[in-house]
Amino acid sequence: MPFYERGDVRIHYEVAGSGFPLLLIPGGGLNATIGFFTGSSPFNAMEEFKSEYRCITMDLRNANGGESSGPIEADRPWDSFADDQLGLMDHLGIDTFMVMGFCIGGPFIWNLLRRAPDRVVAAVLAQPSGSRPEMRELFYNNNMAGWGPEICARRPDVTMAMVEPFLNKMYRDNPDFVFTVTRDFVSKCQTPILVLPDDVPAHPYAVAMETVRLAPKSEVSLYPWKEPGEMIPVVVRQVRSFLRAHR
């Protein structure tokens, strides 16, 4: 698999299929890797859509278990990931594209829509992460335990003294809603979005549905859609129809 390099950043990515570009952002929080699609994903989006689209995916920068690496940018955590995503599209010669993201892909997509509204023509947010009022510390605590110590163990240049302000800025600086944008931004966003809601601690149903109510060009899938398993093909068909309508 190829790598995209920009300064100290090295991103491991994969491309499959041909057609209109579709960026696929794996789930798994800060440990999101390409392996998500053949592991814990409800369905393998690369396999499902590569027959119609040029599917691009990547290991998240500094994900444990992945091959992407780069600096810990404590002053701009969300934007550092957007730099990688938009930079990879530039590297591949892609101007406009669609995006589908799972889990942490939700906040990433909203940040892409803020950063590059003219480049993203449609977006699918599957099991999007969001901030529960009763669990504001969830993501900070999970990553202080499940991401920080491991990256410090394998990267001598990274310490918990660097991890803590990174996570603090990422999840405590604006610990509300979808982390990367405001409700006002969502209410004015003219990009078509399709939301596939979930309801586990990190993927609150209420937050997902609030984005559906606020966004002027939103659609929402059936819910629940992951269980029973026979509902997954129904939602995949809905995603396929949505993408075809906007490519």
Buried (B, 14 or more C-beta within 10 A) or exposed (E): EEBBEBEEBBBBBBBBBEEBBBBBBBBBBBBBBBBBBEEEBBBBBBEBBBEBBBBBBBBBBBBBBBBBBBBBBBEEBBBBBBBBBBBBBEBBEBEBBBBBBBBBBBBBBBBBBBBBEEBBBBBBBBBBBBBBEEEBEBBBEBBBEEBBEBBBEEBEEBEEEBBBBBBBBBBEEBBEBBBBBBBEBBEEBEBBBBBBBBBEEBBBBEBBBBBBEBBEEBBBBEBEBBEEEEBBEEBBEBBBEBBEEBB
